[in-house]
Amino acid sequence: MRADNPLELSPAAMRDLGHRVVDLLVDRIATLDSQPAWRGGSRTALEARLRTAPPERPGDFDEILRTLRDDVLEFSARVDHPRFLGFVPGSPTWPGVLADFIASGCNVFAGSWLGGSGPAEIELVVLDWFKDWLGLPADATGLFTSGGSAATLLALACARQLRFGAHDPGAVIYLSSECHSSVERAARILGFHADRIRKLAAGDDFRLDASALDAAIRSDRAAGLTPFLSVANGGSTSTGAVDPLPGFADVCRAHGVWLHVDAAYGGFAALTPRGRAVFAGIERADSLTLDPHKWLFQPFEAGCLLVREPGALEAAFRIQPEYLQDAAITGAPDRTRPVNFMDRGLQLTRSPRALKVWLSVRFFGLEPFRAAIDHAFDLALAAQARILDGETFEILSPASLGIVCFRRVTDGAGRRVTGEPALERINAELVRKLADSGYGLISSTRVRGRYALRFCIMGHRTGATDVLGLLDWLEAADPG
């Protein structure tokens, strides 16, 4: 250490600051249940709290931490709160948090084997775990990404490059009306015109029937177009629905269409027997999107892409400039050849995202993860039973992968409400009032055009008292 370096701290000072940050985080986690699940702030209010000029002189760390705690972190959704059931909750494990701390502290470069062979090998190990859990071949390829959106974009780009070598204006993509918006966004980024994206209507069970996919492919081929890629839901975000994967695989195989399964939401449920049954056929996918920051309980960001064909990602993305010749890896890919993850996707500079999964699984073992996933399944079924056991609510989509969609159908006096505008008004008011109360947070969606309250039960801290307590609150509240 240089004694005259103004950006360096002594070992004692680093330990002291680190201990204070750890104390802040542990205190936050230990008191989550007594904190609001959400608190928002207006732009005007936050400007008043946080708009300052950058200082020229050092600041007091305790004062900076207080500002961070009271004026920054306070005004955010606590997605790891036990009664945060909106959107997709995230309850990271503490070893996962520490892994990100270690990765940042060591400033690991995970783009090349030269830059970090140990972290790259950890990523290969964890990818092999995922392939084994989901039944993909051992020689399938993959990489960690920032999240499901990035993984889906890379999957579509990889498939297009392998199929056409460039963009084909006649290529058509098929997806369900229940697909995540990231699929359509990825297609748009890659230059697919709207009239080359077939959004096919899902059935009454929120799944796209394979026969509808088959008919659409045949129609486009007869019109002189090129059926290219189909996306199957591996747990839709609105309802948790899983498309009939064996049927999709049969159709895609028959027509030479690439099958991508978007399992970002639910894929890791396959760790449990119930989830494995739901995801039968996923092993036949040409590519898969996964999100370890969901049902593997990791901190943001942690997405993953798996591709069946060995070497496909390198074939699609590898470019070797002169200034990276020292890091270049040559030769045919096999189990002994090093891997440059920069050759498998968009990022050159990338963090070792697999490290947190590795550390968490090594610390806890898989059994607690399986138990947490099964617990979420059970809580969704308990919520559904409670909704059905009364006259206050009605189910709009049944429990699936921890998601239940429903709505309140009575007013503050217990009278039945009719008409979609009135039902939407009272349910939207419940969403708003619950968020403002701090007791919990849920989100809304639309199920067959109807405004729906949506429980997404995924956090490992959530218990039966939290789920049933939220239903009690929604039943007792006056929607106005």
Long-range contacts (C-beta under 8 A, 24 or more apart in sequence): 17-61, 20-61, 20-62, 20-65, 21-65, 24-65, 24-68, 24-69, 25-97, 28-73, 29-80, 29-94, 32-78, 32-80, 32-81, 32-82, 32-461, 33-81, 33-82, 35-78, 35-81, 35-438, 36-78, 36-437, 36-438, 36-439, 37-77, 37-78, 37-81, 37-83, 37-84, 37-435, 37-438, 37-439, 37-440, 37-441, 38-76, 38-77, 38-78, 38-84, 38-86, 38-435, 38-438, 38-441, 39-74, 39-75, 39-76, 39-438, 40-75, 40-435, 41-75, 46-71, 46-75, 77-441, 79-459, 80-459, 80-461, 81-440, 81-441, 81-459, 81-461, 82-459, 82-461, 82-462, 82-463, 82-466, 83-439, 83-440, 83-441, 83-462, 83-466, 83-469, 83-470, 84-440, 84-441, 84-459, 85-440, 85-441, 85-442, 85-454, 85-455, 85-456, 85-457, 85-462, 85-467, 85-470, 86-441, 86-442, 86-443, 86-454, 86-456, 87-443, 87-456, 88-237, 88-265, 88-294, 88-456, 88-458, 89-456, 89-457, 89-458, 89-459, 89-462, 90-293, 90-294, 90-297, 90-299, 90-300, 90-458, 90-459, 91-297, 91-458, 91-459, 91-460, 91-461, 91-462, 92-293, 92-297, 92-298, 92-299, 92-356, 93-297, 93-298, 93-360, 93-363, 93-364, 95-356, 95-359, 95-360, 95-363, 95-364, 96-297, 96-298, 96-299, 96-356, 96-357, 96-359, 96-360, 97-299, 97-356, 98-359, 99-355, 99-356, 99-358, 99-359, 99-360, 100-299, 100-355, 100-356, 102-355, 103-351, 103-352, 103-355, 103-356, 104-351, 108-351, 108-352, 108-355, 109-349, 109-350, 110-341, 110-350, 110-351, 110-352, 110-353, 111-340, 111-341, 111-342, 111-347, 111-348, 111-349, 111-350, 112-324, 112-327, 112-340, 112-341, 112-342, 113-327, 113-329, 113-338, 113-339, 113-340, 114-326, 114-327, 115-327, 116-352, 117-338, 119-352, 119-354, 119-355, 120-338, 120-339, 120-340, 120-341, 122-352, 122-354, 122-355, 122-358, 123-339, 123-341, 123-352, 123-353, 123-354, 124-339, 125-354, 125-358, 126-354, 126-357, 126-358, 126-361, 127-304, 127-306, 127-354, 129-357, 129-361, 130-290, 130-304, 130-306, 131-306, 133-268, 133-270, 133-271, 134-263, 134-267, 134-270, 134-279, 134-282, 134-283, 134-288, 134-306, 135-282, 135-283, 136-283, 136-285, 136-288, 136-306, 136-308, 137-308, 139-310, 140-306, 140-307, 140-308, 140-309, 140-310, 141-306, 141-307, 141-309, 141-310, 141-311, 141-312, 141-313, 141-314, 141-344, 142-304, 142-305, 142-306, 142-307, 142-313, 142-344, 143-304, 143-305, 143-313, 143-341, 143-344, 143-345, 144-292, 144-302, 144-303, 144-304, 144-341, 144-350, 144-353, 144-354, 145-301, 145-303, 145-304, 145-305, 145-345, 145-353, 146-301, 146-303, 146-353, 147-264, 147-291, 147-293, 147-300, 147-301, 147-302, 147-303, 148-180, 148-182, 148-262, 148-264, 148-265, 148-289, 148-290, 148-291, 148-303, 149-182, 149-185, 149-186, 149-303, 150-303, 150-345, 150-346, 151-264, 151-289, 151-290, 151-303, 151-304, 151-305, 152-180, 152-182, 152-183, 152-186, 152-231, 152-260, 152-262, 152-264, 152-289, 152-305, 153-182, 153-185, 153-186, 153-189, 153-190, 153-346, 154-305, 154-313, 154-317, 154-345, 154-346, 155-186, 155-260, 155-287, 155-288, 155-289, 155-305, 155-307, 156-183, 156-186, 156-187, 156-190, 156-229, 156-260, 157-186, 157-190, 157-316, 157-317, 158-287, 158-307, 158-312, 158-313, 158-316, 158-317, 159-228, 159-229, 159-258, 159-260, 159-286, 159-287, 160-190, 160-228, 160-229, 161-315, 161-316, 161-317, 162-309, 162-312, 162-315, 162-316, 163-228, 163-258, 167-191, 168-226, 168-228, 169-193, 169-196, 170-196, 170-224, 170-225, 170-226, 171-196, 171-225, 171-226, 171-228, 171-229, 172-196, 172-197, 172-198, 172-220, 172-225, 172-226, 172-227, 172-228, 173-197, 173-198, 173-228, 173-229, 173-230, 173-231, 174-198, 174-200, 174-213, 174-216, 174-217, 174-227, 174-229, 174-230, 174-231, 174-257, 175-199, 175-200, 175-230, 175-231, 176-200, 176-202, 176-207, 176-208, 176-231, 176-232, 176-233, 176-236, 176-243, 177-201, 177-202, 177-208, 178-202, 178-206, 178-207, 178-208, 178-233, 178-236, 178-238, 178-239, 178-241, 179-231, 179-233, 179-236, 179-262, 180-233, 180-236, 180-237, 180-262, 180-264, 180-265, 182-262, 182-264, 183-231, 183-262, 196-225, 202-241, 205-241, 206-236, 206-238, 206-239, 206-241, 206-397, 206-447, 207-233, 207-241, 207-242, 207-243, 207-244, 208-232, 208-233, 208-243, 208-244, 208-248, 209-244, 209-247, 210-244, 210-247, 210-248, 210-250, 210-251, 211-247, 213-248, 213-251, 214-251, 214-254, 214-255, 217-251, 217-255, 217-257, 218-255, 221-255, 227-255, 227-256, 227-257, 228-257, 228-258, 229-257, 229-258, 229-259, 229-260, 230-257, 230-258, 230-259, 230-260, 231-260, 231-261, 231-262, 232-259, 232-260, 232-261, 232-262, 232-285, 233-261, 233-262, 234-261, 234-262, 234-263, 234-264, 234-265, 234-266, 234-267, 234-279, 234-282, 234-288, 234-289, 235-263, 235-264, 235-265, 235-266, 235-267, 235-269, 235-400, 235-401, 236-265, 237-265, 238-397, 238-403, 238-405, 238-445, 238-446, 238-447, 238-454, 239-397, 239-400, 239-403, 239-405, 239-445, 239-447, 240-265, 240-266, 240-397, 240-399, 240-400, 240-401, 240-402, 240-403, 241-397, 241-400, 242-266, 242-278, 242-279, 242-400, 242-401, 244-281, 245-279, 245-280, 245-281, 245-282, 245-284, 245-285, 246-280, 246-281, 246-284, 247-281, 248-281, 249-281, 249-284, 249-285, 252-286, 253-284, 258-286, 258-287, 259-284, 259-285, 259-286, 259-287, 260-285, 260-286, 260-287, 260-288, 260-289, 261-285, 261-287, 261-288, 261-289, 262-289, 263-288, 263-289, 263-290, 264-289, 264-290, 264-291, 264-294, 264-303, 265-291, 265-294, 265-401, 266-295, 266-401, 267-291, 267-295, 268-292, 268-294, 268-295, 268-296, 268-369, 268-373, 269-295, 269-373, 269-377, 269-401, 271-295, 271-366, 271-369, 271-370, 271-373, 272-370, 272-373, 272-374, 272-377, 274-374, 274-377, 275-373, 275-377, 275-401, 278-401, 292-353, 292-356, 292-357, 294-458, 295-369, 295-372, 295-373, 295-376, 295-458, 296-357, 296-360, 296-369, 297-360, 297-369, 297-372, 297-460, 298-356, 298-357, 298-360, 299-356, 301-353, 302-353, 302-356, 302-357, 303-353, 305-345, 313-343, 313-344, 313-345, 314-343, 314-344, 317-343, 317-344, 317-345, 317-346, 318-343, 318-344, 372-460, 375-460, 376-402, 376-457, 376-458, 376-462, 377-401, 377-402, 379-457, 379-462, 379-463, 379-464, 379-467, 380-404, 380-455, 380-457, 382-464, 382-467, 382-468, 383-455, 383-457, 383-467, 383-468, 383-471, 386-468, 386-471, 387-471, 390-475, 391-416, 392-475, 393-471, 393-474, 393-475, 396-447, 396-448, 396-450, 396-452, 397-447, 397-452, 402-456, 402-457, 402-458, 403-454, 403-455, 403-456, 403-457, 404-454, 404-455, 404-457, 405-445, 405-447, 405-452, 405-453, 405-454, 405-455, 406-452, 406-453, 406-455, 407-450, 407-451, 407-452, 407-453, 408-453, 408-474, 408-475, 408-479, 411-479, 412-478, 412-479, 412-480, 420-450, 420-451, 423-450, 423-451, 424-450, 424-451, 425-479, 426-479, 426-480, 427-451, 427-452, 427-453, 427-479, 429-479, 429-480, 430-474, 430-477, 430-479, 433-477, 433-479, 434-470, 434-473, 434-474, 434-477, 437-473, 439-469, 439-470, 439-473, 440-466, 440-469, 440-470, 440-473, 442-470
